[in-house]
Amino acid sequence: MARSTACRAFARGDVDRPWDLVGEVTVTGPPATLSLTMVDGYVPVTCSMRYLGADPHQVAATVRFFFFRDHPEERGVLETGGEAALNRAADVLRPVGG
């Protein structure tokens, strides 16, 4: 899959990889580039801001928090969607003490 196609699929939530098999989410650069690395070392997604359409640092923080490492029990908030999901994602990105 071409990089731009894989990035658009990730941005839409269409990457067909179980979150429990994600090993790490990193941001490298410049330019800032988001990478998902699976536990087996496979890298299904590497996206720059240009293709991702969002700040890779914020996407990485959200993915780490909700989907695979910090608080996977909160995935239901995002699955439900709506204002509660937006507010919770904003909480994750808010600076400590902010």
Secondary structure as the mmCIF struct_conf table of DSSP 4:
data_model
#
loop_
_struct_conf.conf_type_id
_struct_conf.id
_struct_conf.beg_label_comp_id
_struct_conf.beg_label_asym_id
_struct_conf.beg_label_seq_id
_struct_conf.end_label_comp_id
_struct_conf.end_label_asym_id
_struct_conf.end_label_seq_id
HELX_RH_AL_P HELX_RH_AL_P1 ARG A 3 ARG A 12
TURN_TY1_P TURN_TY1_P1 GLY A 13 GLY A 13
HELX_RH_3T_P HELX_RH_3T_P1 TRP A 19 LEU A 21
STRN STRN1 VAL A 22 THR A 28
TURN_TY1_P TURN_TY1_P2 GLY A 29 ALA A 32
STRN STRN2 THR A 33 MET A 38
TURN_TY1_P TURN_TY1_P3 VAL A 39 ASP A 40
BEND BEND1 GLY A 41 GLY A 41
STRN STRN3 VAL A 45 SER A 48
HELX_RH_AL_P HELX_RH_AL_P2 MET A 49 LEU A 52
BEND BEND2 GLY A 53 ALA A 54
HELX_RH_AL_P HELX_RH_AL_P3 PRO A 56 THR A 62
HELX_RH_PI_P HELX_RH_PI_P1 VAL A 63 PHE A 68
BEND BEND3 ARG A 69 ASP A 70
HELX_RH_3T_P HELX_RH_3T_P2 PRO A 72 GLU A 74
HELX_RH_AL_P HELX_RH_AL_P4 ARG A 75 THR A 80
HELX_RH_AL_P HELX_RH_AL_P5 GLY A 82 LEU A 93
BEND BEND4 ARG A 94 ARG A 94
HELX_LH_PP_P HELX_LH_PP_P1 PRO A 95 PRO A 95
TURN_TY1_P TURN_TY1_P4 VAL A 96 GLY A 97
#
